[in-house]
């Protein structure tokens, strides 16, 4: 018979799985408590959480949340990165922390808006610019022709004013 603690964990994980846009499954090995705290702080600054899960409870929660594909990427000593924010920024922060701290963490795969991603796809996602950077580039691209148009109009007006001033000077 399951304990109340396990039932509560199952319900909590089910809620997390249902309400999260991006879930990354990782296997970790030999990570000290201090390293785990530093990793969690780094991920929190990117808007993500990092949670160690029990495989059996995570599998049951995945079934309850209608995410059976998640069960395929949960194995071994597992922890899951969870975010509703920018997936690229969260992935970038995860891989940066793994590299900087020298952690033994393997990315098993991810679920992004219900779609399964391989570990290679998660790595490629981490190389993309963040959502804010992409928006800034698009806005810059949209504004560039308008700016050029305004400058060309102002130069034409300056030329016209210059010609009129020269005519006025010659008439005096």
Phi, psi and omega in degrees: 000129182292147179281162178298325180298315180293323178296318178296318178297321179298314180295320179295314179296321178301314178298318179297313181297322181289327188257005182255139179278328188223121179235126179242122179269131180229152169251132180240158181212132174052054177252126180287163180299320179296318178296321179294320178296316179296320178297315180296321178296317179298316180290324177299323179293338177266004178085023181237159175244153178232119188229131175281135183231153171274133186302313183298316180293320179296320178296316178296320179294323178295318177297316181295327181272005180062041176234063184297335179294335180295329181298329181290342182248008176254112178202161178066203176284102194251141170224149183238132172268130185235134176204152170249001182273210183287115181298322181295316181295319179295316179296318179300317180295320178298308182293326177295316179295319178300315182290311184296320183269352181066040183278147175267082179232128176251129176278123183271330182159186183207164172239120179241110182050041177090350180262140181276134176243141175282170178296327177294321179295322178295320179295317178296321178299324180291341180273349179286154174293156180291166180301318179297320178295318179296318179297317180298320179295318180296315179298320177297319179293323178291319183284338184300311179296324180295317179298316178298320179297315180298317179295321180292322177295317182293325179291324177295317178295321178297319179296317180298315179297320179297315178297314179299320177297318179296319178295317180297320180295319182289333179284337182288000000 
